Amino acid sequence: MNVTAGPPVLQPGAGPIRAATYLPAAPDLVLWGRLPCAADAPVLRIDPGAEVTVDTLSHEGILEDQGRDPKVFFGRYGASEVLDDAVALAGSTAPHEFGVDGPHVVSRPIEVRGARVGDLLSMTVIDATPRVPYGVISNRHRKGALPDEYPLGDAPVYSAYATVDADGGHGRLPLVEGGERRVRFPLAPFLGVMGVAVPGGERPSSVPPGRHGGNLDIALLTAGSTLYLPVQVAGALAYVGDPHFAQGDGEVALTAMEASLRVTLRFDVVAREEALRRFGQLVGPLAETTEYLIPTGLDEDLDKAVQDCVRAAIALLQAGFGMDPRLAYAYLSAATDFRISQVVDVVKGVHATIRKADFG
């Protein structure tokens, strides 16, 4: 049994809740496998600058090919406590068509008053706290970077159970099933899904990312980071989900260490004129940390995703620093890493890490 003595379980409404506004993950407050669209009514309305604490749920342990019963699923590994909201969602009549809808559990939308089409919505992660002391890394047939090789054998899904150390800062995974020796790796909690609603009345799948953000899986979006997204509908209708405890760039095995988080976010609006001055005409998501500006490229073809990311980086350096595009291209080649965000979500992601310190 892989029982762990990690951080305490944060059940709905229990434990520290940082913001005055709190959004739990009850079945009627989330979407499962789909992202909000313009036709969705907001579950919260807030002013720019407001902070919201959101409980997020991992899809691992509640999916149909895992039995849709998290008590049984995690009980096999010796987990002594399972989140009540995970049990409630798995046992609910919430619509979810396995194999058609995405796997991710996503909050219903939050309206940010005054956000207009053409503005940017900025979502700053203030805090990301694990809700459970364990997580799961899964791979499935015809998915991941090696779709014809893993999982081994005929089983449709392989789920690796990882535990969290008592310090809350590291995860552990056995070297062999049932063995005592373990590999230890650092945790860096972040949200795989951060986005704004798309126009129209059709909810897109939660799997492929796009201009709206969504399933970006950028592991740098930890506490202290900000994601900027072009607003596509009035009020932005923001949402979050797909919590991770850790992920390597690429996320090659379909998922990383997936596990539920309690996150606090601040929502701000950058008016179109200010956004153009600072960033130029953004055609896709842009992230920022204390160290980096992080433009992105998204395409089903990884080569095109890289090219789009390079173009976005050049445009950002032109707008933000007045840099000649020829010199920007040269600088990026000499000084900037272009990283693969993920290769497993149909639309592949690339992000660049431009050091802000290089520009004084």
N, C-alpha and C positions, 0 to 999 in steps of 0.2 A: 504494500500500500504506500502510495506517495503522499502521505499526509504532510502538510506543511504548517509551520508555526509562523507564518508571515503576518502582514498587517491585518487589522480587524476588518470584518465584512461590513460594508456600509449599505444597510437596507434602506428602502425608500423612506425619506424623511428623517432618518436617524443619523447621528454623528454631525460633524461640522458642515454647515451650509453657509458659505461665505457671503453671498449676495442677498439683498433683501427680496429679490425676485427669484423664485425657485420653480423649475420645470421638471417634474418627475417623468419616469418612463412608463407610465400606465398604458395599457393597450389602446385606449382611446386618444392618447397623446403622441403616438408614434405611427410612422408608416413602416411597413416591412417589405423591403425589396424594391421600393419605388421612391422617387424624389418629388418634392412639392412642385406644383405648377401654379400659374396665375389664378386658376379657378379654386384653389384651396383657401379656406378661411383660416386666418391666423389664430393660434391658440394663445398668443401673447401680443400685446401692443406696447412698445417701449419708445422712449425718446432717445435720440442719439446721445452717446456717452453713458448709457445705462449698462450696468453689469447684471448678468443672469447666471445663476448656477443651474446646470443641467445634469441630470442623471442620464448616462448613456449605457446601453446594453450591447454586449457582444452577441453576435449570432451563433457563436460556437456553443454547442450543447443543446441548442433549441431547434436546429434544422431537422428536416424530415429524415434525411439519410443518417442522422445521429439518434433517431428515435423520438424527437420532439418531446423529450421529457428530461429536463436538466437535472432533476433529482437523481434519476437512475443513471444518466450519463456520467455526471461528476461523482456519484457514489461509487462507481467502479474504481475510481482512482483514490478513494479514501477521503474526499472532500467532506468535511463535517457540516458545512453550511452553504446553501445555495441562495442566490438572490430571489426574493419574493416576486419582484417584477418580471424576472426571467421566467419563473414558473407560471405567472399569470398570463404572459404573452403566449408562451408555448401551448397553454391549455385553452386559449381564447379562440374565438371565431374570426380573429383578425385576418383579412384576406392575404393569402400568400400562396402563389402557385410555384411550387418547387421546380426548378429547371427553366422557368419562364421569367419570373421575377428575380431580382438580385437577392442575395442573402442578407443584406445589411439592415439593421434596425436604425431608423432615422427619426429625429424629432419632427413633429409637425411644425409648420412655419411660424417664425417670429417676425412680426411687422415692425420695421423701424420707421417711425413717423418722419415724413419729409424726404425720404430717399426717393430720388427721381431717376427715371431711365437716363443713362448717360453719366450719372454720378458713379462713384466707387463706394461700395460698402467695405469697411475695414472691420475685421473680426480679430480681436487680440485675445490670446489665451493667457489668462491671469494665473490660473492654477489647473493642474490635472492630477487628481488623486485616485489611486487604485481603489476600487470598491471590493475587490476579492483578492485573496493571496495566491491565485493560480491563473493560468491561461492555457490556450490551446493553439497549436500550429497544425494546420490541416493541408493535405493535398488530395486531389481527386483526379480520376481518369479524364484525359483529354483537357486538362487544365494545367496551368503553371508553365515554367520554362522548359520542362521535359515531359510534354503531354503523353508521349508514347512509352515512357519508361517508368513513371511513378504514378500511383502507388504500385508497389510490388505485389504480384498475385492478382486474384480476381476481386478482392474487396473494392467497392466503389469509392471508399473514402478511408484515409489513414489519418488519425488524429493523435498528435503527440502532446502529452500533458506536461506542462512546465510549472514549476513552483516558484514562489517568491521568497527570498531570504527574509529573516526577521528584520533586517535593516530597511527593507522595502526598496533597496536600490539595485538589487541583482536578481536575475532569474537563474534557474537551474533546470537542466535537461539531462536525463540519463544517457550514457554512451550506448547502452544496449537495453532492450526492454527487460524490466524487472531487475536490472543491475543496480548496484550501490554507487558505482563511480559516476560522477556527473560533470558536465561542462557548466561553467559559471560565466554569465555574461551580464553587462550593465543594462539596466532598464532606462528608457527615455520615453515616458508616456506621451502620446499625441493622438489626435483625431484623424482618422483616415478620410472621413467625409466632412467637409465644410463647404457650404454652398449657398446660392441664392436661387429662387424659383425661376423656371423657364416660362416664356410666354405661352399662351394657349391653354387648352383644357385637358391635355394629356400628360400624365405623370411619366417621366422617363425612367428607365431602369436605373437602379442604384449602382450598376457595375461600371459603365464607361464614364470617365471624367470628361469635362469639356469646358467651354467658355464660362459656364455657370459654376465651375468648381466641381463639387461632388466628390467622387472617390479618387482624390488626387494622390493619396498615400505618400505624402512628402514627409519623411521622418524628422525633418528639421522644425516642423510646426509644433514644438514643445512649448512649455510655459515661457512667456516672454516674447513669443513670436506673434506676427500679425499677417493675416492673409487679406489681400485686396482683390475684390471681384467687381467687374462691371455690372451695375444694377440693370436688370432686364425687365422688371415689372415694378409698378409703384409700391413703395414700402419695402422693397427688396425681398421680403419673405425668406428670411435666412433659416438655416437648419444645420444640424450637426449629427454625427453618428460614427459608426465603425471605429470604436476605441481600440487602441493598441497599447501594449506595455513596451514593446520593442520591435524594431524592424531594421533589417539591413537594406541599403539601397538596392532596388531590383525586386525584392520580395519574391524570390524565384519559385517557391513551393506553393504558390497560390495564396496562402495567407502567411502572416508573420505571427508574433505572439499576441493573439487577440484576447482581450479581456476588458471587462466593464470599468469605466471611469466616471468619477464625478468631476465635472469641469466647470470653471467659472470663466466667462467671456465678457469682454466689453465690445459693444457695437457702436461704431462711429460712421459718419457719412463724410466723404470727401467730395465736395462740390465739383462738378465737371471742369470748371475753369481752373481750380486749384489742382485737380488730378492731371490735367493736360500739362500744367506748368511743371509738376514734380516728376511725372512718369511718362509723358507723351500719351499717344492714343493706345491704351491697352486693349489688346484683342483677346487676352486670356488672363488667367490668374497670375498674380504677383505676390510673392511672400517676402517678409523682411524679418530678420533677427537682429540682435544687437551687433552682430558681426557682419552679416551679409545682406545684400539685395539679391532676390532669388526669382528671376524670370523663368517662365516655363514654356515647354513645347509639348503638344499633344497630338498624336496621330496613330492610326492603326499600324502604320509603317514606322519602325523605329528610326530609320534614316531620316524620314521627313520630320519626325518629332525633334530630332537633333537640329535639323536645319531651322525649324520654326523657333526653337529655343535660342539659337544663335541670332536670328533676326530680331527676336524680342529683346535680347541683351544689347544689341547694337542700338536699337531704337531707344532703350532706356538710358544708355550712356549719352546719346545725343540730347535727349530731353532734359535729363537731370543735371548733366555736367557740361553741356555744350561741346561734346567731343566730336571731332571729325569722324564720320563713319569708317573711313579707311584705317584711322588710328585706333578706333574702338575695336575693329575686327582684329587688328594686330595685338592690342592689349589683351583681349580675351584669349587669344591663342597662347600668349606668354604667361598669363597670370590667373586664369579662371578655370576651375574644374566644372565640367559638364557631367552631371551624374544621372544615372538611370533611376527615376523614382520607383517605377514598377513596370513589369512586362507581362502582367497577368490579368489585366482588366479590359481586354479587347482593345481599347485605346491605350497605347503605351505612353508613358510619361518621362520627360527629361527635364531636369532643372539645373540652372547654373548658379554658382556661388560667387558673386562679385563682392570682394572685400570692400566695405565702406571706408576703412581706414586708408586704403590706397589713394583716396581722393581728398584726404585731409578732413 
